[in-house]
Amino acid sequence: MQPHENIHNKKKVIFINNFIGGIAWALGATVGLAIIIALLGFILRNVDLIPFVGNFVAGVIEFIINKNPGLVR
């Protein structure tokens, strides 16, 4: 085996290891984010936050319409 063939094989092994590591990292990040979003959804579902947010948004829309009535036809 020539010396340059040994270097080429090492680069190939390094590339394969990094590629597999990148796939594992992305899969872990995806699963972790899915768990966090599911927990956040569960918590928000059990908290009466939606009426507060709805009232806030309604107030903002009313303010905008009062300041610029030409937006609504």
Order of alpha helices (4+ residues) and beta strands (2+ residues): alpha-alpha
